[in-house]
Amino acid sequence: MESLTIPLNIAEGSAKFSKPDRRNYFTTARGSLFECMAILESIHAEWELEATTYMELTSLGEELSKMLYAMVKNLQ
């Protein structure tokens, strides 16, 4: 499940001591989030996912993306 790689990469990155290592895992988590958002978009388009559910999940995805972006930027 792609969605599991997001928290797993965040957890693994948090255990790393060097900034480049942590940044790499947080970047990978953000990439996995983008993959999940693409899957969500496909589900919405093909199977007519309820609009409110789609909007809620999209909003949460955007919020998480911003958080991960800030985490990556803080490690540069």
Phi and psi in degrees as GROMACS dihedral restraints (atoms count N, CA, C in turn):
[ dihedral_restraints ]
;  ai    aj    ak    al  type     phi  dphi    fc
    3     4     5     6     1   -60.8    20    10
    4     5     6     7     1   -36.0    20    10
    6     7     8     9     1   -64.5    20    10
    7     8     9    10     1   -25.4    20    10
    9    10    11    12     1   -71.8    20    10
   10    11    12    13     1   -24.7    20    10
   12    13    14    15     1   -69.1    20    10
   13    14    15    16     1   -22.2    20    10
   15    16    17    18     1   -64.5    20    10
   16    17    18    19     1   -61.0    20    10
   18    19    20    21     1   -67.5    20    10
   19    20    21    22     1   -29.5    20    10
   21    22    23    24     1   -67.4    20    10
   22    23    24    25     1   -40.2    20    10
   24    25    26    27     1   -68.9    20    10
   25    26    27    28     1   -36.6    20    10
   27    28    29    30     1   -63.4    20    10
   28    29    30    31     1   -44.5    20    10
   30    31    32    33     1   -63.7    20    10
   31    32    33    34     1   -45.9    20    10
   33    34    35    36     1   -66.3    20    10
   34    35    36    37     1   -40.5    20    10
   36    37    38    39     1   -63.8    20    10
   37    38    39    40     1   -36.1    20    10
   39    40    41    42     1   -65.4    20    10
   40    41    42    43     1   -23.0    20    10
   42    43    44    45     1   -86.2    20    10
   43    44    45    46     1    -9.3    20    10
   45    46    47    48     1   -80.4    20    10
   46    47    48    49     1   150.3    20    10
   48    49    50    51     1   -93.6    20    10
   49    50    51    52     1   -31.3    20    10
   51    52    53    54     1   -91.1    20    10
   52    53    54    55     1   145.6    20    10
   54    55    56    57     1   -60.2    20    10
   55    56    57    58     1   -43.6    20    10
   57    58    59    60     1   -60.6    20    10
   58    59    60    61     1   -38.8    20    10
   60    61    62    63     1   -64.3    20    10
   61    62    63    64     1   -47.7    20    10
   63    64    65    66     1   -61.2    20    10
   64    65    66    67     1   -44.9    20    10
   66    67    68    69     1   -59.1    20    10
   67    68    69    70     1   -40.6    20    10
   69    70    71    72     1   -60.8    20    10
   70    71    72    73     1   -44.8    20    10
   72    73    74    75     1   -68.6    20    10
   73    74    75    76     1   -38.2    20    10
   75    76    77    78     1   -68.2    20    10
   76    77    78    79     1   -35.0    20    10
   78    79    80    81     1   -66.3    20    10
   79    80    81    82     1   -40.9    20    10
   81    82    83    84     1   -63.9    20    10
   82    83    84    85     1   -40.3    20    10
   84    85    86    87     1   -60.9    20    10
   85    86    87    88     1   -41.4    20    10
   87    88    89    90     1   -65.9    20    10
   88    89    90    91     1   -38.8    20    10
   90    91    92    93     1   -62.6    20    10
   91    92    93    94     1   -40.7    20    10
   93    94    95    96     1   -64.5    20    10
   94    95    96    97     1   -37.1    20    10
   96    97    98    99     1   -61.6    20    10
   97    98    99   100     1   -43.9    20    10
   99   100   101   102     1   -61.9    20    10
  100   101   102   103     1   -38.1    20    10
  102   103   104   105     1   -62.8    20    10
  103   104   105   106     1   -43.2    20    10
  105   106   107   108     1   -62.7    20    10
  106   107   108   109     1   -38.8    20    10
  108   109   110   111     1   -66.2    20    10
  109   110   111   112     1   -36.1    20    10
  111   112   113   114     1   -66.3    20    10
  112   113   114   115     1   -39.4    20    10
  114   115   116   117     1   -63.6    20    10
  115   116   117   118     1   -43.3    20    10
  117   118   119   120     1   -59.7    20    10
  118   119   120   121     1   -42.9    20    10
  120   121   122   123     1   -60.7    20    10
  121   122   123   124     1   -42.3    20    10
  123   124   125   126     1   -65.1    20    10
  124   125   126   127     1   -42.9    20    10
  126   127   128   129     1   -62.5    20    10
  127   128   129   130     1   -43.1    20    10
  129   130   131   132     1   -60.9    20    10
  130   131   132   133     1   -42.5    20    10
  132   133   134   135     1   -73.9    20    10
  133   134   135   136     1   -40.9    20    10
  135   136   137   138     1   -87.7    20    10
  136   137   138   139     1   -35.4    20    10
  138   139   140   141     1  -116.4    20    10
  139   140   141   142     1    12.7    20    10
  141   142   143   144     1    52.2    20    10
  142   143   144   145     1    57.4    20    10
  144   145   146   147     1   -57.0    20    10
  145   146   147   148     1   138.3    20    10
  147   148   149   150     1   -53.4    20    10
  148   149   150   151     1   134.3    20    10
  150   151   152   153     1   -58.7    20    10
  151   152   153   154     1   -42.1    20    10
  153   154   155   156     1   -66.5    20    10
  154   155   156   157     1   -39.3    20    10
  156   157   158   159     1   -64.3    20    10
  157   158   159   160     1   -44.9    20    10
  159   160   161   162     1   -60.0    20    10
  160   161   162   163     1   -44.8    20    10
  162   163   164   165     1   -66.2    20    10
  163   164   165   166     1   -40.5    20    10
  165   166   167   168     1   -62.8    20    10
  166   167   168   169     1   -46.2    20    10
  168   169   170   171     1   -67.5    20    10
  169   170   171   172     1   -38.1    20    10
  171   172   173   174     1   -64.0    20    10
  172   173   174   175     1   -41.8    20    10
  174   175   176   177     1   -63.4    20    10
  175   176   177   178     1   -43.9    20    10
  177   178   179   180     1   -63.3    20    10
  178   179   180   181     1   -39.8    20    10
  180   181   182   183     1   -63.3    20    10
  181   182   183   184     1   -42.0    20    10
  183   184   185   186     1   -64.0    20    10
  184   185   186   187     1   -41.3    20    10
  186   187   188   189     1   -63.3    20    10
  187   188   189   190     1   -45.4    20    10
  189   190   191   192     1   -64.6    20    10
  190   191   192   193     1   -39.1    20    10
  192   193   194   195     1   -59.7    20    10
  193   194   195   196     1   -43.2    20    10
  195   196   197   198     1   -64.2    20    10
  196   197   198   199     1   -40.0    20    10
  198   199   200   201     1   -64.8    20    10
  199   200   201   202     1   -44.8    20    10
  201   202   203   204     1   -66.4    20    10
  202   203   204   205     1   -38.3    20    10
  204   205   206   207     1   -60.2    20    10
  205   206   207   208     1   -44.1    20    10
  207   208   209   210     1   -65.2    20    10
  208   209   210   211     1   -38.7    20    10
  210   211   212   213     1   -63.2    20    10
  211   212   213   214     1   -42.1    20    10
  213   214   215   216     1   -65.1    20    10
  214   215   216   217     1   -47.1    20    10
  216   217   218   219     1   -62.6    20    10
  217   218   219   220     1   -36.5    20    10
  219   220   221   222     1   -67.9    20    10
  220   221   222   223     1   -15.0    20    10
  222   223   224   225     1   -99.6    20    10
  223   224   225   226     1     8.1    20    10
